[in-house]
Amino acid sequence: MILGILAIIFGAIGRGKATRGQATNKGAATAGLVCGIIATVILPLLGLLLLAGIMGRLGAAA
């Protein structure tokens, strides 16, 4: 989760520098930004799904 947030921050910084002409890696910065957003959104959803599965299994065992 923390790495996803860092990817969003650094991707945004990289895109800004590429837009200003200070860097030539706009594609890599965009990829980092997108991967960071996906990781930040999907990771908590997977955690909730795992938690729901564990709780469901504990409820079925009782």
N, C-alpha and C positions, 0 to 999 in steps of 0.2 A: 504494500500500500504506500509506504513512504517512497519507494523507488518510482512508483507511478506518478506521484506528485512531483518528484524531482524531474522526471522526464517531461512533464508538462511545463515546468518552469524553464528548464534549459532549452526545450524545443521552442518555446515562445521567444526566448532571448535570441536563439540562433536564427529564427525566422526574421526577427527585427533587424539583426545585423545584416542578414542577406538582402533584405529589402533596401537597407541604406547603402548597400554596396561594399560593406566592410568584410563580407564573407561570400563564398561561392557555394555553400552547402545547403541551399534552401530545401532541396529534396530530402536530405538526411534530417534536417531540422523538422520538417513536416512529418516525416515518418516517426521520429521520436515523440512529437506532440500527439500524434494519433495513437501510438502504442501506449503512451502514458494515460491518455483518456480512457482507452479500452481497459487497461489494467486497473485503473482507479474505479471504474464502474463495475467490471465483471468480478473482481476479487471479493468485494463485500457480498455480492449476490451468491457466489459460490460458497462463501462462509455461512450465509443464512440457509442455503440448501443443505449443507452438511449438518448444521445444527438441527434443522427440521427432521432430517433423516435419523439422526441419533435420538432425538426426542420421540419420534414415532416408534422407533425400535424399542425404546425403554417402556413406552406406554403399552406396546403389544405384549411385552414379556410379563407385565404385571397382571 
